[in-house]
Amino acid sequence: MTYADLFSSTFRLAQLSVRIVLHRKFLFAGLGVVVYYGILYAILVFRPSDGFSVEEALRILVQIPGAVLAIYLSMDLVASERDGDTLETLFSASASHYVVWLIRIGCLHVVLALTVMSMSTVSYFLFAEHPFVLGGLNALISTLFVANLTFLFAVSVRNSNSAGMLALGALIVSLITQGSTDGTVYSLFLNPFEPPTGVDLSLWADTVLINRGLVVVGSAVTLYLALSKMGRRDRWLN
């Protein structure tokens, strides 16, 4: 196979992966985000005193919707293959199934990255002035972790609804405990632009670096565990 054929095959696989990831789901997800932003904008129009701070804007307008979108787009990646009886074809393909799924997950990550950055930009112009580029990148780290965690749940339970419920439960637990973990290295939705009062800025920079590093490592570990479970062919084909 020439490099041109390899590039062409990879491009076609990526194109197919994007179609599988999006299908009709992205339209409903986009409408959901528009409705969500519309409701919040209407509230601010009628109650202009209830504005968003930088911390609230990033968390309410970017991080939480991004995490929910990640769950919605990731929960049935595996179940759709099993329901369509295409797992046998997937594992019998000449290419490694790791490559196939890495391309598919990579396409999902690209879609989420573009969406999160768009939401961060829109929230900057409509709701609150915040560092929308760095804020979007910060929210993307948490979003990709939630997406990989949902993918791991989907591989483990082999049911899209169960995977979505597990991931949503983990998200709710994270939000409930946010008050006690906020400002620490254990916070999933850490806002690096709002340091706690009285904390030295150099110490806060180290906390942010460690926190974001732990989330990135956790995201990579969950993806590795999901792909490792996916490699057990007999379990999937029984």
N, C-alpha and C positions, 0 to 999 in steps of 0.2 A: 504494500500500500504506500503510495506516494504521500508527501506532506500535504499536497493539495486535496487528495482524497480524505486524509485524516482530518484536515480542517473542515472540509465539507460535511463529513459525517458528524463531527463534534457540533458543528453549527446546527445541523438538522435535529440532533438529539436535544440540544439546548432549546431550540424552537418548540419541539414537541413537549419538553418538560415545562416550559412556560405555559403552553396551552393546557396541560394537565393541572398545573398549579392554579391557574386562574379559572379556567372553564367559565361557569356562570357565577362563581362565588365572588369574584372581584367586583362585579357589578352591584351585587347586594351589599358587599362590604363598603363600597364607595358611597352608596345611597345611605347606609347607616351612619357613616362619618359625616356626611352632609347634614342629615337630620340632627345628629348630635350637636354639631357646630351651630346649626340654625336655632336650636332650642336655647343654647347658651347665649348666642348673640341676641336673641329676643329678650332674654332675661336681663341682659345688660342694657338694652335699649330702654326698657321700662323701669329698670332700677340701676341707673348709671353709677350710683355710689358703690355698688358691689363689683368693683373691678378685680382683676387678677394681679397678684404679685408675680415676680419672676418665678418663684418656687411653685406657686399654684398653677401658673400658665404651663410650665413644662410638665408637671405631673398630671394635671387634669386634661390638658389639651393635646399632649404628645405621648407621654410615657404610657398612661393607662389605655388610651385608644389603640396605640401601637401594639401593646401586649395582647389585647383582646383580638385585634386583627391577626396577630401571629397565631393565636390558638385556632381561629376560624379557618385560616388557610392551611394549617399544618395537620389538623386533627384527622383528616381522611386521606392523606397521601398514601398510606399503606392499605387502608380498608378499601379504597377504590380499586386497587390492583387485585385484591383478593376477591372482591365482589364481581369484578369483571373477568375472573378466571384468567388473568394474565401473569400470575406469578410464575407459572411453569415456563412461560416464554421468557420471562425476565431472567430466571436462573439458568436457562439453557442457552442464552445468548453467548456469542463468542467472546464478547467483551466482559470484563469483570463487573459483577453486579455492584461492587463498591464504586466503580467509575460512574455507572449509570445513576446511582443514587446520590453521589456527590455532585454530579451535574444538576440533578433535579433539586437537591437542597440548595445548591449554589444559586440556581435561578429563583428559588423562593426567597433567599436572602437578598438578592438584587431587587426583587419586587418590593420587599419590605423596606429596604433602604430608601428606594425612591419615594415610597409612600410616606415614611416617617419624616423624611426631609421636606416633603411637600406640606405635610401637616404642620411642621415647625415653622415653615415660611408663612403659611396662611394664618396661623395663630399670632405671628409677629405683627402682621398688618391689621388683623381684625380685633385682637384682644389686648395684648400686652407686648411692650417692647422688651425683648430678651435676646441674648446671643443665639439667634435661630440656627446658625450653622453648627457651632459647638454644642448647642443644646440638642439639636437633632442627632448629632453623632453620639452624644451621651445617652439619649433615649434609645438609639439604635442598639447599643450594647445590651441593654435589658431586653429589648424586643427579640433579638436573635437568640438570647438565652431561653426565653419563653418558647420560641418556635422550636428549638432543638429539644427542649424538655417535653413539649407536646408530641414531637416525633418519637421520642423514646417511649412515652406512654402508649402511643399508637402501635409501635412495634411490640410492646410487651403484652397488651391486652387484645390486640387485633380487632378492635371495635372503635369506630370513629367517635361515637357518642360517649363511650366510656372514657376515651382518651381526652376528649374535650372537657368532660366533667372533672376529671382528675386535674387537668391543667388549670381549669378555672378555680377549682378548690385551692390549689397551690397559690394561685394569684390572689385569691381572697385572703388567705392566711398571711401572705406577704404584706397586703395592705393593712390588715388588722394589726399586725406587729410593727408597722412602719413607725408608729410613734415612739416605741422603745428602741428601735434600731436606727432611727434617722440620725445622721451625723456620725455613724460608725462604719466600720469596714464591712458590716454584715447587712447593710441596707441595699436591697435590690434596686430601688428607685432613688438612689442618692442624687442630690442636686449639688454639683460642685460650685455653683455660683452663689450659694447662700450658706456661708460658713456659720456655725453656731457662735453665739455671742461669747466673747472672751477667749476664743481659741486662737492660738498663734497661727498666722497664715502659712508658715513653712510646715507646721505640724498638720494643718488642714490639707495642704498639697500632698503630703505623704499619705494621709488617710484616703484621699480621693484616688491616688495612684494605686494603692493596695486594693481598694474596693473594686475599682474598674478592672484591675488585673484578675482578681478572684472571679468576677463574673465572666470574664473572657475565658479563663481556664475552665470554669464550670460549664460553660457553653460547649467548649471543645470536648470535654469529658463526656457530656451527655450525648453528643453526636457520635463519638467513638463507641459508646456503649450501645447506642441504637444500631449502628452499622454492624457491630459484632453480633448482636442478636439477629439481625437480618441475615447474617451469613449462615445460620443454621437451617439449611435447606429443608431437611426432613420435617422439622417442626412446622414449617409453613405449608408444606404440600400435603400434610396429613389432614 
